[in-house]
Amino acid sequence: MRRSPVVLLPVIPVVALLSAVWLPFVNTEDLWFGVPRLFVWCSFWVFMITPVLLVVERDRRAREEGGDGR
């Protein structure tokens, strides 16, 4: 059974969160929306985890229901 490339989508938020402290445009003293950039960056990616997991789950269910044999 082959896996869909969609299962790799959760890697994006994980890498973005883990690399936040090493990204020079994120880890500065400047503010975005009145709060530190690092806080905004991490908050955004934490909230993005849910839609990414939703896409993966919908793809999994579609493959199960479709029975396309992949």
Phi, psi and omega per residue, in radians:
M1 nan 2.101 3.116
R2 -1.450 2.522 3.085
R3 -1.627 2.613 3.098
S4 -1.338 2.589 3.074
P5 -1.137 -0.220 3.141
V6 -1.102 -0.469 -3.128
V7 -1.144 -0.262 3.108
L8 -1.489 -0.157 -3.138
L9 -0.994 -0.696 3.131
P10 -1.083 -0.240 3.106
V11 -1.164 -0.550 -3.084
I12 -1.065 -0.953 3.120
P13 -1.116 -0.594 3.140
V14 -1.130 -0.811 3.121
V15 -1.132 -0.701 3.128
A16 -1.093 -0.701 3.122
L17 -1.230 -0.751 -3.103
L18 -1.232 -0.505 -3.113
S19 -1.604 -0.010 -3.039
A20 -0.992 -0.736 -3.076
V21 -1.254 -0.303 3.132
W22 -1.726 -0.087 3.129
L23 -1.482 2.048 -3.046
P24 -1.151 -0.478 3.131
F25 -1.407 -0.197 3.127
V26 -1.767 -0.779 -3.050
N27 -1.565 1.217 3.090
T28 -2.296 3.094 3.125
E29 -1.527 -0.094 -3.138
D30 -1.173 2.845 -3.099
L31 -1.974 2.512 2.930
W32 -2.058 2.189 3.125
F33 0.993 0.515 3.079
G34 1.456 0.079 3.107
V35 -2.253 2.808 -3.131
P36 -1.014 2.521 -3.096
R37 -0.998 -0.699 -3.105
L38 -1.080 -0.678 3.116
F39 -1.136 -0.760 3.134
V40 -1.139 -0.782 -3.141
W41 -1.029 -0.888 -3.114
C42 -1.148 -0.713 3.124
S43 -1.092 -0.765 3.127
F44 -1.019 -0.842 -3.094
W45 -1.247 -0.530 3.052
V46 -1.142 -0.728 3.110
F47 -1.233 -0.454 3.131
M48 -1.333 -0.283 3.123
I49 -1.068 -0.708 -3.098
T50 -1.094 -0.903 3.113
P51 -1.109 -0.583 3.117
V52 -1.133 -0.780 3.115
L53 -1.160 -0.562 3.074
L54 -1.100 -0.762 3.116
V55 -1.086 -0.745 3.131
V56 -1.117 -0.754 -3.131
E57 -1.147 -0.739 3.116
R58 -1.121 -0.663 3.093
D59 -1.140 -0.723 3.124
R60 -1.092 -0.793 3.132
R61 -1.144 -0.679 3.121
A62 -1.112 -0.665 3.121
R63 -1.187 -0.684 3.119
E64 -1.155 -0.819 -3.102
E65 -1.248 -0.604 -3.133
G66 -1.272 -0.496 -3.135
G67 0.990 0.689 -3.075
D68 -1.351 -0.004 3.029
G69 1.353 0.176 3.117
R70 -1.443 nan nan
